[in-house]
Amino acid sequence: MGVRSDLDENFDFEIIDEFLDHYSMMVESMEVMIIDLSKPNMYERSVNELFRVFHNIKSASGYLEIVSMNKLATFVEDELEILRKQKPPVSDETTNWLLNISDMFALWQDDLKQNNELSKIKYSLLKIPDLEQ
C-alpha cells in the first residue's frame, strides 16, 4: 500500500486533495526561488518565500503524519532561518544543496501521484552545507 492509500484511509478526501494541490504548487516553485537566492535584489524575498514553503510543508505533513517529509521540511526550515539572517548571495554549495532538497520533494510528489511508498531521504541531504559565503 502506498502513501496515497494511507492518506485516503486516514483523512478526509478534501484535506488530501487540498494538500496535494498546494504541495504541487510549492514543489514547482522551489527551484526558481532557490536560483533567485544568488541575486542580491531577489534574496530577501526568495529566502522568506522558501521559508514559508517549507514551513507550510512541515505543518501539513505533520498533520497528515507523513513523517519523513515532515522531518526533512523541519530540517530545511531550520537552515533557512539561518539564511534569513545572512546577507546575499548564498554559496554555490548551499544552492546545490537546496536544489537537491527540491529534487527530493519532487520525487515525493511523484511517489504521491503513483501511490508508492515515499522514497527514502538521501543521506547526502542531511549534510548541512557551509552557509557562509
C-alpha positions in Angstrom: 0.0 0.0 0.0 1.3 3.4 -1.0 1.4 6.7 0.8 -1.7 8.0 -1.0 -3.7 4.9 0.1 -2.6 5.6 3.7 -3.8 9.1 3.5 -7.1 8.1 1.9 -7.6 5.6 4.7 -7.0 8.1 7.5 -8.1 11.5 6.3 -10.9 13.3 4.5 -10.6 13.4 0.7 -10.9 17.2 0.6 -8.0 17.6 3.0 -5.8 15.3 1.0 -6.8 16.9 -2.3 -6.1 20.4 -1.0 -2.7 19.2 0.4 -1.7 17.6 -3.0 -2.7 20.8 -4.9 -0.7 23.1 -2.6 2.2 20.7 -2.4 2.4 20.5 -6.2 2.5 24.3 -6.4 5.1 24.6 -3.7 7.4 22.0 -5.2 7.1 23.5 -8.7 8.1 27.0 -7.4 11.1 25.9 -5.3 13.7 25.8 -8.0 13.1 29.4 -9.2 13.3 30.7 -5.6 16.5 28.8 -4.9 18.1 30.2 -8.1 17.0 33.7 -7.1 18.9 33.4 -3.8 22.0 34.2 -5.9 20.5 37.5 -7.0 21.1 40.2 -4.3 17.9 42.1 -5.3 15.8 38.9 -5.0 17.5 37.3 -2.0 15.3 38.6 0.9 12.0 37.8 -1.0 13.2 34.4 -2.1 14.6 33.3 1.2 11.4 34.4 3.0 9.2 32.7 0.5 11.3 29.4 0.7 11.0 29.5 4.4 7.2 29.9 4.1 7.0 27.0 1.7 9.0 24.6 3.9 7.0 25.8 7.0 3.8 25.0 5.2 5.0 21.6 4.1 6.2 20.9 7.6 2.8 21.8 9.1 0.8 19.9 6.5 3.0 16.8 6.6 2.9 16.8 10.4 -0.9 17.0 10.4 -1.1 14.2 7.8 1.5 12.1 9.6 3.9 11.9 6.7 6.9 11.5 9.0 9.9 11.6 6.6 8.5 14.6 4.7 7.9 16.4 8.0 11.4 15.7 9.3 13.1 16.9 6.2 10.9 20.0 5.9 11.7 20.9 9.5 15.4 20.4 8.9 15.4 22.7 5.9 13.2 25.3 7.6 15.8 25.5 10.4 18.6 26.1 7.9 16.5 28.7 6.0 16.1 30.5 9.3 19.8 30.9 9.4 19.9 32.1 5.8 17.2 34.7 6.6 19.7 36.4 8.9 22.6 36.5 6.3 23.4 38.8 3.5 23.1 37.7 -0.1 24.1 35.8 -2.1 24.3 32.2 -0.9 27.2 30.0 -1.7 27.2 27.6 -4.6 27.3 24.7 -2.1 24.1 26.0 -0.5 22.4 26.5 -3.8 23.3 23.0 -4.9 22.1 21.5 -1.6 18.8 23.3 -1.8 18.3 22.2 -5.4 18.9 18.6 -4.3 16.4 19.1 -1.5 14.0 20.4 -4.1 14.6 17.2 -6.1 13.7 15.1 -3.1 10.4 16.9 -2.6 9.7 16.5 -6.3 10.4 12.7 -6.1 8.0 12.6 -3.2 5.4 14.3 -5.4 5.8 11.5 -7.9 5.5 8.9 -5.1 2.2 10.5 -4.0 0.9 10.6 -7.6 1.8 7.0 -8.2 0.7 5.8 -4.8 4.2 4.4 -4.0 5.8 4.3 -0.6 7.8 7.6 0.0 11.3 7.3 -1.3 14.0 7.2 1.4 15.7 10.5 2.2 19.2 10.6 0.6 21.8 10.7 3.3 23.7 13.4 1.5 20.8 15.8 2.0 21.4 15.6 5.8 24.9 17.1 5.4 24.4 20.8 6.0 26.4 23.0 3.6 28.7 25.7 4.7 26.1 28.5 4.9 28.7 31.2 5.0 29.6 32.9 1.7 
